[in-house]
Every structure is written in C-alpha cells, then in structure tokens.
Amino acid sequence: MHELALSAYLLESVEEHAREAGALSVVTINLVVGERSCVEDEALRFCFELLSPGTLAEGAQLVLWRVPMRFWCNTCAAAYTPDSESFRCPRCGTVGGVVDDGTDVLIESLEIET
C-alpha cells in the first residue's frame, strides 16, 4: 500500500507549508491526482487520518481532483485526452505526444486557519 508512504510525505509537506504561512491548523488540502497514479482515494484518506493526529493537519479534509492523461497532436495541433482503447488523436488518427501522463499527485492548495 503506497498510500501510507504517500500520506507520510503529504503530511510532512503540508505541515512545512502551513508553518511557513503561520497556520494554527489546516482545514482543507486540495490535491490534484492523476488517473494513472494508482492512488486509491479511500486508502489515501484512511492513511492520512491515521498519521495526522497531533499535527497541524489533524482533522483536515482531503479534496481530490482527478485529472486524465493529456496528449498533443502535432499533425492537427489539437490537445486531447485519449480514450481507453487508443492513444490516437480523435481528429486525425495520429498518435500524439504525451503532455501529462496522469501519474502525478500534487498539492494544489491548502486552506488554513491563522
């Protein structure tokens, strides 16, 4: 379960940023999670709740925004999200280049109390 290690890293990063901002507590953590990141939402929430007691993020809500992979077609200059069966551009059929592989987990923002 890599969600436990991810939660530990997430908590460390959130606490660091919250302290720098002079937070008394963290209310909400907004995450951008790639659809191919292999992160299970409920497992991440469970692990985070397990690790957060006694920290600035104790009781904080995790909000996860799922984002798909994104491609760019050089042939017809189109951005697109591939379907599950093919990486081909829906306009012209050319296989485009990967812009975002959908594997990232990023902290988008924090809502804090000061």
C-alpha positions as CSV (number, residue, x, y, z in Angstrom):
1,M,0.0,0.0,0.0
2,H,1.9,3.0,-1.2
3,E,-0.8,5.3,0.1
4,L,0.8,5.1,3.6
5,A,4.1,6.4,2.3
6,L,2.3,9.0,0.2
7,S,0.3,10.1,3.2
8,A,3.5,10.5,5.3
9,Y,5.2,12.6,2.6
10,L,2.0,14.6,2.1
11,L,1.7,15.3,5.8
12,E,5.3,16.4,6.1
13,S,4.9,18.8,3.1
14,V,1.6,20.2,4.3
15,E,3.0,20.8,7.8
16,E,6.0,22.6,6.4
17,H,3.9,24.9,4.2
18,A,1.4,25.5,7.0
19,R,4.1,26.5,9.4
20,E,5.7,28.9,6.9
21,A,2.2,30.5,6.5
22,G,1.8,30.9,10.2
23,A,-1.1,28.4,10.4
24,L,-2.7,27.3,13.6
25,S,-4.4,24.4,11.7
26,V,-5.0,23.1,8.2
27,V,-8.7,22.9,7.3
28,T,-8.6,21.5,3.7
29,I,-5.9,20.0,1.5
30,N,-6.7,20.2,-2.2
31,L,-4.9,17.6,-4.2
32,V,-4.6,17.0,-8.0
33,V,-4.4,13.3,-8.6
34,G,-3.6,11.8,-12.0
35,E,-6.0,9.0,-13.1
36,R,-3.0,6.7,-13.7
37,S,-1.3,7.4,-10.3
38,C,-2.6,4.2,-8.8
39,V,-3.8,6.1,-5.8
40,E,-7.0,4.8,-4.2
41,D,-8.9,7.7,-2.7
42,E,-10.3,6.0,0.3
43,A,-7.0,4.3,1.2
44,L,-5.2,7.7,1.0
45,R,-7.8,9.3,3.2
46,F,-7.6,6.4,5.7
47,C,-3.8,6.5,5.9
48,F,-3.8,10.3,6.2
49,E,-6.3,10.2,9.1
50,L,-4.1,7.5,10.7
51,L,-1.0,9.7,10.6
52,S,-2.4,13.2,11.2
53,P,-3.4,13.2,14.9
54,G,-1.3,15.6,16.8
55,T,-0.3,17.6,13.7
56,L,-1.5,20.9,12.2
57,A,-3.4,18.8,9.7
58,E,-5.4,16.8,12.2
59,G,-9.0,16.7,11.0
60,A,-8.2,18.3,7.7
61,Q,-10.4,17.3,4.7
62,L,-8.6,15.9,1.7
63,V,-10.2,17.0,-1.5
64,L,-9.0,15.0,-4.5
65,W,-9.4,16.3,-8.1
66,R,-8.8,13.5,-10.7
67,V,-7.1,14.5,-13.9
68,P,-6.7,12.4,-17.0
69,M,-3.7,11.9,-19.2
70,R,-3.3,14.6,-21.9
71,F,-1.8,14.4,-25.3
72,W,-0.9,16.9,-28.0
73,C,-1.2,16.2,-31.7
74,N,1.5,17.8,-33.8
75,T,-0.3,16.9,-37.0
76,C,-3.5,18.9,-36.4
77,A,-2.4,21.0,-33.4
78,A,-5.1,19.6,-31.0
79,A,-4.9,18.8,-27.3
80,Y,-6.8,15.7,-26.4
81,T,-7.5,13.1,-23.8
82,P,-7.0,9.6,-25.2
83,D,-9.8,7.1,-24.9
84,S,-9.2,3.8,-23.1
85,E,-8.6,1.8,-26.3
86,S,-6.2,4.1,-28.3
87,F,-3.8,6.9,-27.9
88,R,-4.7,8.3,-31.3
89,C,-5.9,11.8,-31.9
90,P,-9.7,11.8,-32.3
91,R,-9.5,14.4,-35.1
92,C,-6.8,12.9,-37.4
93,G,-5.9,9.5,-36.0
94,T,-2.2,10.3,-35.4
95,V,-0.6,9.2,-32.1
96,G,0.2,12.4,-30.3
97,G,2.8,13.2,-27.7
98,V,2.3,13.0,-24.0
99,V,1.8,16.3,-22.3
100,D,0.7,14.9,-18.9
101,D,1.0,11.2,-18.2
102,G,-1.6,11.3,-15.5
103,T,0.6,9.8,-12.8
104,D,1.2,13.0,-10.6
105,V,-0.1,13.7,-7.2
106,L,0.3,17.4,-6.4
107,I,-0.8,19.7,-3.6
108,E,-2.8,22.3,-5.4
109,S,-3.6,24.5,-2.3
110,L,-4.2,24.5,1.4
111,E,-6.9,26.2,3.4
112,I,-5.6,27.1,6.8
113,E,-6.7,28.9,10.0
114,T,-4.4,31.5,11.3
